[in-house]
Amino acid sequence: MNIKKITALLMTAILVIMCSGCSLDFFSVESLLAPPVQSGKNGEVQKAFNTLMKDKKVQLKTPASGDYQTAFVLYDINADGIDEAFVFYSDASVESTLRMALLECIDDEWIIATDIKGAGSGVFDISFNDLDGDGFSEIFVSWSLFDSKITRVISIYEPIVTKDGGVALESIGSEYCNTKSFIDFNGDLKNDLVVVYIDDTAEVQKSVLRFFSLSPEKKLVKYSEINIDSSITSVEAITSDVIKAGNKSYSRIFIDCLKSEKIMFTDMVYWNTETAKPVRAYTEPGVTTVRNSKILSRDIDNDGNIEIPVVTTLKGDAKQFSLTDYDNVYTFTLLNWLDAKGDNHKDNVQTLHNPLEGYMLKFNWNGTISIRYDSVQTALLFCEWNESQKAYGDELFSIAYRELKDDAPYGAVLYECDEGVYYYEITKDGTYYGITEDLLVSSFIKL
């Protein structure tokens, strides 16, 4: 196409806009462009769905998060060895509300078995879990809401077999939530639906941890709840472990929360088997477990129990602990790990967090090692630290990150991933100090 034709088209578009005024109905890119036909079984389902919906103005919708980030989700919900298909879409010819269609393949032909109106403006995620232990997974769909970035409605559907042998969905409950997880919290050997709900509709914000199970009648039942820290702005993760005490055991839930964009803390709740109620471990988790590193709770020492990271003092020149890169400030921090069983720090486990290059280094620092960043080599230098003289000593080792396309390697390979390569160099002083390749490899944690 030559310049004159392009200019003519642009002038025509401008005239159309000027003549239409404010009433012009702009179409989204999603509505103008038909999605490319996918390959394999997804493509087969997409073609069948397009045929079934040929007289409608369909826009496919993709879950924003979770394990299934596609508009066509294949899953065998009735355990017959054949996948059903969930399709999220809106029909502009009727209304813009989001819908979920369940497609079933019968005699090599896809049909719409169930079509359900959604409970929000978009789909955040879809997941499957068997709450009642009957061998069939319930379907959990988190619907996004127009008026909230963090509050969602989670709808739960039970698969049922129809009289003609087909499959359908029955709604068994809906709840407001911000984050969900599936955990056997009360020890009945069945997963529970665990949700965090941040209620910011009142004058004072309230955060609640709620626990749901399925009744024998296949209805969602809230069996307990507990207020957690009210300063939560969002939840990054929910994890759990099981603690044994004598002949008894109890579950613990760790809620890694953001208080602000850069401040994280962990609220912990455990199940009291004697009272059959949840109990909070900390009265002020925003103080006890606060850190300015976005590091989640984890089993840092592989003992089977989760520990909570908290910031501790990194000896050295504080000016060396921050780095500005493209107007972003990255702070290198030293973390202790809280043994949540007894609120004691595990002094033999500390980690240096490098947020710029996304890793931690774990070993016992004892205040004798500090860091400096070499902006020329773009490498983090680990040096001895003389506390009495407040001065850096010998350089022991260094770690540098390079993208795969970068042709400037740095020492030996420490860790390789899809995004790039982490290199290391150990000095003679580092070897004398006891730094080895095995120590660095076993201490390195990619985030």
Secondary structure, DSSP 8 states (H G I E B T S, - for coil): --HHHHHHHHHHHHHHHHHHGGG-----HHHHS-----SHHHHHHHHHHHHHTTTS-EEE---SSSS--SSEEEE-SSSSSS-EEEEEEEETTTEEEEEEEEEEEETTEEEEEEEEE-SSSEEEEEEEE-SSSSS--EEEEEEEETTEEEEEEEEEEEEEE-TTS-EEEEEEEEEEESEEEEE--SSSSS-EEEEEEEE-SSSS-EEEEEEEEE-TTS-EEEEEEEEE-TT-SEEEEEEEEEEEETTEEEEEEEEEEESSSS-EEEEEEEEETTTTEEEES-S-HHHHT-BSS----B-TTSSSS-EEEEEE---S-GGGGEEEETTEEEE-EEEEEEETTTTEEEEEEEEEEETTTTEEEEE--TT-EEEEEETTTTEEEEEEEETTTTEEEEEEEEEEEEETT-----SEEEEE-SSEEEEEEE-HHHHHHT--HHHHHHHEEE-
